[in-house]
Amino acid sequence: MLLMTEQTASPKAKDDLGDFVDVPGNPRPEGAELIWFRGVGGRRLRACIAPALNESTARGTCLVCPGRTEFIEKYFETARELQAKGFAVLILDWPGQGLSDRLLEDSKKGHIDNFETFMGALRNGLDALEDRLPRPYVSLAHSMGGAIALAAIAQKLVKVEAAAFSAPMWGFNTRIFGMRYLVWAMRVMGRSDDYAQQPGPRERFEDNIVTNDEQRWKLQQALVDAAPELELGPVTWGWLGASLNIIGTFAKAAKIKAVDIPVFLATAEQEKLVDNASHDRVASLLPDCEHVTVAGAKHEILMETDERRAEFWAGFDRLLERAGI
């Protein structure tokens, strides 16, 4: 596996690989380093390592697993907060997202062949960077990242000592996502790479369904304006099929009950994207799970208002206490 950093790349390679995307009001975590590694099929995958503020007394490493359309820079604030708690931080750009290699000629399509590709990227990243990441590991996963993390933990592809989930994608909240036959038919007809929904006009804050915090909402817009290649559009039929397949595995009680680590699960009360009932089902199967609903929160709890974010972090701290970390 090829591992490239800004320090080890040649000058030409460094220019080709680029740097973090910086915008005002979104400072990098202290000591943050951009890392590139090779994934399945030789894809270039992008990661960020931010060391613990005091490396000699590091509490461990938090593995941040972003949601669909998200990217490293959106989680700089979260990473700084984790550093303040004593952690080193790893954040990934998933295959097909952020500035990792995209999977289709139309780079705006939100596509994946199967979730094993995502899980393989997580495993490859940990293998490549293991000597840089102090133990124990704690995962912090949002939305689609929550499906990736839960599946990877349940299948023993990664070993973490505790796991926190923010509005995880363990089920869908939109009728079309339940149309399994339609998704299957589109894939059979060779339309896996087609948009399941055509791109529309750019969203306004007043119409958004992910956060009540306008400044944090504007951050993603500012980052995409600064680097348009970060943008990701609607999903493909292939992405839908792969998502339905991984969600189906969460109905297997034996696999979920095997996740015997402390878990903290935060559900957004004003959820419009994922199925909150799926949180209840999975939480009931997990042997050691604290499940809270954040009042008034929309989907992106970590991008919410300060008081709603504080509720998540209080639960995260209780998770660490339960895990003895």
HELIX and SHEET records of a PDB file:
HELIX    1   1 PRO A   11  LEU A   17  1                                   7    
HELIX    2   2 VAL A   40  GLY A   42  5                                   3    
HELIX    3   3 GLU A   55  THR A   57  5                                   3    
HELIX    4   4 ILE A   72  TYR A   75  5                                   4    
HELIX    5   5 PHE A   76  ALA A   84  1                                   9    
HELIX    6   6 PHE A  115  LEU A  129  1                                  15    
HELIX    7   7 GLU A  130  ARG A  132  5                                   3    
HELIX    8   8 MET A  144  ALA A  154  1                                  11    
HELIX    9   9 ARG A  175  GLY A  178  5                                   4    
HELIX   10  10 ARG A  180  VAL A  188  1                                   9    
HELIX   11  11 PHE A  205  ASP A  207  5                                   3    
HELIX   12  12 GLU A  214  ALA A  226  1                                  13    
HELIX   13  13 PRO A  228  LEU A  230  5                                   3    
HELIX   14  14 TRP A  237  THR A  249  1                                  13    
HELIX   15  15 ALA A  253  LYS A  257  1                                   5    
HELIX   16  16 ASN A  276  LEU A  285  1                                  10    
HELIX   17  17 ILE A  301  MET A  303  5                                   3    
HELIX   18  18 ASP A  306  ALA A  323  1                                  18    
SHEET    1   A 9 LEU A   3  THR A   5  0                                        
SHEET    2   A 9 GLU A  33  ARG A  38 -1                                        
SHEET    3   A 9 ARG A  44  ALA A  50 -1                                        
SHEET    4   A 9 PHE A  87  ASP A  93 -1                                        
SHEET    5   A 9 GLY A  60  CYS A  65  1                                        
SHEET    6   A 9 TYR A 137  HIS A 142  1                                        
SHEET    7   A 9 ALA A 162  SER A 166  1                                        
SHEET    8   A 9 VAL A 263  ALA A 268  1                                        
SHEET    9   A 9 CYS A 289  VAL A 294  1                                        
END                                                                             
